């Protein structure tokens, strides 16, 4: 029986800590920490987890998602095959789920607690970095990636992803709602980056016509997601039951992917796309229209 089958059908998007602790050494399970640097991972991480650095592994120099071949190579190095259950945690686990969805990977989930809760509860952790796959495993994973590429269809990407041209075409178009999930200071143009810093070659603000729906308050104190009814309330600025296509964005895609995950995987909302280059691209494009102060 595969790891996916053992998980059952009650939760197809989340994994609880007890299940993961019992399957850390399951060869059909891979654990991935997603973060913007190696600092937290190097300090400590879940035993056996590998690190995907958003800026060096998942984004190019212009903050766009790296090419599909690069993503497939990343999966190959991690030993992730078509039937692997991949469990993400860390700063932006939903970004990992979204990226694997672009590749039509069948089983990508989020650990339903924070990394701090994992350690506080006495779950296995280490400071030793997980080594790369051996040559044999890497070759097998590379072959799996080739199979994945053959399965991939452009329609999947069109359903999940929006680029800048697509967002520009959506401005003012009936049936499309742009959703900015950043903080109020970012939306109003008081800062470019979430840290509070501005960008020398960029402008702060928001995409004209975008509604503002921050994604604070989606989790319990232990880092687990709120029940569906409370998630709907936390995202009350979005018409969750409507027919409009939603395009969500943030700064580099992590928070937008979280909104996508909650809307689609936990609340069952259809027609949600992520503008993955988000404000890091839009705000640095001189011709892009901007609203704000």
PELINTA-V882978 format. One record per pair of residues at least 12 apart in sequence whose ideal C-beta (glycine too) atoms are under 6 Angstrom apart, sorted by the first residue. I is the first residue (numbers start at 1). J is the second residue. D is the distance in Angstrom with one decimal. If there is no record, write none. Layout:
<<I:J:D> <I:J:D>>
This chain:
<<2:28:5.8> <3:26:5.5> <3:28:4.5> <3:29:5.0> <3:85:4.0> <4:85:5.4> <4:107:4.7> <13:109:5.9> <13:265:3.8> <14:109:5.9> <14:110:5.7> <14:112:4.2> <15:87:5.1> <15:109:4.8> <15:111:5.5> <16:112:5.4> <17:113:5.1> <17:118:5.9> <17:123:6.0> <20:87:5.8> <20:111:5.9> <21:123:5.1> <24:47:5.7> <24:48:5.3> <28:84:5.9> <29:85:4.9> <30:78:5.7> <30:80:5.3> <30:84:5.5> <30:86:5.2> <31:46:5.4> <31:48:5.8> <31:49:4.1> <31:87:5.1> <32:50:5.6> <32:52:5.5> <32:88:5.2> <32:96:5.7> <33:45:5.4> <33:49:5.0> <33:51:5.2> <33:89:5.9> <33:90:4.0> <34:52:5.0> <34:88:5.7> <34:90:4.6> <34:92:4.8> <34:93:5.6> <34:95:5.7> <34:96:4.8> <35:90:4.8> <35:91:4.3> <36:54:5.0> <44:125:5.1> <44:127:5.4> <46:125:5.9> <47:124:3.9> <47:125:5.9> <47:126:4.8> <48:130:5.8> <50:78:5.5> <50:130:4.9> <57:74:6.0> <63:252:5.5> <63:277:5.3> <63:280:3.7> <63:281:5.5> <64:277:4.6> <65:276:4.9> <72:145:3.9> <75:145:5.9> <76:138:5.9> <76:141:4.1> <76:142:4.5> <76:145:5.1> <77:132:5.7> <79:133:4.3> <79:137:4.9> <79:141:5.0> <81:141:5.7> <81:144:3.8> <82:144:5.4> <82:148:6.0> <85:107:4.7> <86:108:4.7> <87:109:5.4> <87:111:5.5> <88:110:5.4> <89:111:4.0> <89:115:5.8> <92:254:3.4> <93:110:4.5> <94:257:4.2> <94:258:4.3> <94:261:3.8> <95:253:5.9> <95:254:5.0> <95:257:4.1> <97:261:5.8> <98:257:4.3> <98:260:5.9> <101:160:5.9> <102:157:5.8> <102:160:5.8> <103:148:5.6> <104:151:5.2> <104:152:5.4> <104:156:5.8> <112:224:4.6> <113:222:5.3> <113:223:4.7> <113:224:5.2> <114:223:2.6> <117:222:4.5> <117:223:5.2> <160:273:6.0> <161:273:5.9> <162:247:4.9> <162:273:4.4> <162:275:4.5> <164:281:6.0> <167:275:5.4> <175:244:5.6> <176:245:4.9> <177:244:4.6> <177:246:5.4> <178:207:5.5> <178:209:5.9> <178:210:3.9> <178:247:5.2> <179:211:5.7> <179:213:5.4> <179:246:5.6> <179:248:4.6> <180:206:5.0> <180:210:4.4> <180:212:5.2> <181:213:5.8> <181:215:4.7> <181:248:5.8> <181:250:5.2> <181:255:5.0> <181:256:5.9> <181:259:4.8> <182:250:5.1> <187:206:4.9> <187:212:4.8> <188:292:5.7> <188:293:5.9> <189:204:4.1> <189:205:3.9> <189:292:3.0> <189:293:4.4> <192:204:4.7> <194:251:6.0> <201:284:5.6> <202:283:4.3> <202:284:4.3> <203:283:5.3> <203:290:5.4> <205:290:4.1> <205:291:5.6> <205:292:2.8> <206:291:5.5> <206:292:5.6> <208:289:5.2> <208:291:4.4> <211:237:5.9> <213:237:3.9> <213:238:5.4> <215:255:5.6> <215:258:5.6> <215:259:5.4> <217:234:4.8> <218:234:5.6> <231:262:5.8> <240:267:5.9> <240:269:5.5> <245:271:4.4> <246:272:4.6> <247:273:5.1> <247:275:5.6> <248:260:5.9> <248:274:5.8> <249:275:4.0> <249:278:4.3> <250:278:5.1> <251:278:5.5> <251:279:4.8> <251:280:5.6> <252:278:5.9> <252:280:5.0> <253:276:4.2> <253:278:5.3> <256:274:4.8> <256:278:5.9> <257:274:5.7> <260:272:5.3> <260:274:5.0>>
